[in-house]
Amino acid sequence: MMHPYKPKDVSTCFPGKRIVFAGDSVTRSLFFAFAHLADSSLPPETPKDDYQQKHADHLLHSPEGDINFEFYWDPFLNSTKVKGMLTGSETQVEKPALLVLGSGLWYLRYPEDSGGLAGWEGMVDRTFASIPQRLPGLADRVVVLPVEEPVISKLSPERAATIHLGDVDAMNSDLMHRVARMSHGSSIWGPTPLPTYPIAFPTIFNEMLLEDETQDGLHFSNFVLSQQANLLYNFRCNEALPKYYPFDKTCCNSYPQTPFIQLLVLVLVLAIGPFVRFAGPYLVSYKPTLAAFLPGSDYLIPLTIFGAVVGLNFMADRTAIWMKEQKQFDPWVFTGLCVLSVVAGLATMKGKDKDLGLLNRDQTDEWKGWMQLAILIYHYLGASKISGIYNPIRVLVASYLWMTGYGHFHFYYKKADYGMLRIAQVMVRINTLTIILAYVMDTDYVFYYFAPLVSFWFVIIYGTMFIGHKYNENTGFMLAKILGSAVVLTYVFKSQWIIEFLFGILNRFFAIRWEAREWMFRVTLDLWIPYVGMLTALAYIKAQQHNLMDHPRFPVALKTAIGT
């Protein structure tokens, strides 16, 4: 999984450093794309009409990060400058943070002057013999580019006469075997060190070439070059940049050491079910009072399944066992998953013996269930950029919050149970998975924003209902409370400084680093929807109290409202 590098990332990776490229026109094009990605003010390519500028050295400087980009025109990699760098005969002011060498096509294009394949092989022998002897003084990392596979059908007759894909394949095969012989051992498990290669050889570069992205068969568009440049940044900088979960740059990167707390919680979650199953009876027989602290037999299988699911999450996302990739939206996959969900839902439908009433608990739970499934598919496939999907999903999220307002209001209005038991039941049910994941995956609580959002609204609804709850039967008083709560909450989130102040306190005294702006964004997206749910529940309760639903015309009115 590659990270899309921005100028700020580049300046963090290469502060005050040198980047050196040497080679032919293919290497030169990559050089300009590499520098332009670091600083958009730098030119993305050489002037097309200036022959002298094309076949010349180029020195670029990026003030952001104080980075120097150097390109040395040497299509045969045999100049005094390059030989001096490789052998150490030339004194360098500072070793480069990255050295990129590229050659090959000019040996094929001008075999009389270069010696052709034999001359190229001699150059490669010298280069590969010099680099290991000069490391680490030569550069922090060395990259030898593969010989580019041209689009033969678009080559000029002069180029097509001497450049053949068979020769290019043979040259790349030779380079790949040379690099492989230099490699050291590796492992898929983090946080073991990355494989050590004195020379990196990005064979993927030729697979990134698109026939439609070149006009002359040799030089490709800025789109292709920027992708190749970004891959070079991932290769050189992913290991150097700070490592925070969730990872968006698993390419060329080792996984960090698992913190003790993270590992401890993972072991406990995995072991609690099996441990109580096999060791519980012996512990209880030794000390009967322990039975009160151990989960009952009915909970052992669910606990074991829960632990296995959490462990699978950790293994999939926090180790290198499985490869990672950026989310790629596929309409067919999205449609297929949605259809499968509908089929599974219809196949497992169950009827009720009697009518439980409008928006009863079973009905709202089912509604929440299929909405959560749709939201899960939406997030898993990264469908947020598709407006035709994003907008309906936003409606589903708002509907969930509406039901949160409706359900909690209905319970507290009818039951008037404001004890801690009810609070604990709701908060544990909503947050158990979220809190466990925050520790096991080494993220933070607000990262899984939906559970915190629903918990937040539960607290707001509870507070609104609890204040002056002796007078909740008074409709005017209840409406005033709901309105007052909405006004206060709107002021708190629209003024922003209150939330930023509270999150600042959490950060300073408890080292809890939550993003205030992200939290305000999540809450304000549907700021009044839960209050609408509360008002709907109040209207429904009052309609029941006044027997409005028993009116002969109520079914007609209901159908008319639904149809409208």
Sequence and secondary structure as in RCSB ss.txt:
>XXXX:A:sequence
MMHPYKPKDVSTCFPGKRIVFAGDSVTRSLFFAFAHLADSSLPPETPKDDYQQKHADHLLHSPEGDINFEFYWDP
FLNSTKVKGMLTGSETQVEKPALLVLGSGLWYLRYPEDSGGLAGWEGMVDRTFASIPQRLPGLADRVVVLPVEEP
VISKLSPERAATIHLGDVDAMNSDLMHRVARMSHGSSIWGPTPLPTYPIAFPTIFNEMLLEDETQDGLHFSNFVL
SQQANLLYNFRCNEALPKYYPFDKTCCNSYPQTPFIQLLVLVLVLAIGPFVRFAGPYLVSYKPTLAAFLPGSDYL
IPLTIFGAVVGLNFMADRTAIWMKEQKQFDPWVFTGLCVLSVVAGLATMKGKDKDLGLLNRDQTDEWKGWMQLAI
LIYHYLGASKISGIYNPIRVLVASYLWMTGYGHFHFYYKKADYGMLRIAQVMVRINTLTIILAYVMDTDYVFYYF
APLVSFWFVIIYGTMFIGHKYNENTGFMLAKILGSAVVLTYVFKSQWIIEFLFGILNRFFAIRWEAREWMFRVTL
DLWIPYVGMLTALAYIKAQQHNLMDHPRFPVALKTAIGT
>XXXX:A:secstr
      HHHHHHHSTT EEEEEESHHHHHHHHHHHHHH TTS SS  TT HHHHTS EEEEETTTTEEEEEEE T
TS SHHHHHHHHS S  SS  SEEEEE  HHHHH HHHH HHHHHHHHHHHHHHHHHHHTTTS S EEE      
 GGGS HHHHHH  HHHHHHHHHHHHHHHHHH     SSTTS     SSB  THHHHT  GGGBSSSSSB HHHH
HHHHHHHHHHHHTTTS   SS S  TT       HHHHHHHHHHHHHHHHHHHHHHHHHHH GGGGGGS  GGGH
HHHHHHHHHHHHHHHHHSSSSS        HHHHHHHHHHHHHHHHHT    SS   TT HHHHHHHHHHHHHHH
HHHHHTTGGG HHHHHHHHHHHHHHHHHHHHHHHHHHHHH   SHHHHHHHHHHHHHHHHHHHHHTT  GGGSTH
HHHHHHHHHHHHHHHHTTGGGTT HHHHHHHHHHHHHHHHHHHHH HHHHHHHHHHHHHH     HHHHHHHHHH
TSSHHHHHHHHHHHHHHHHHTTGGGSTTHHHHHHHHHH 
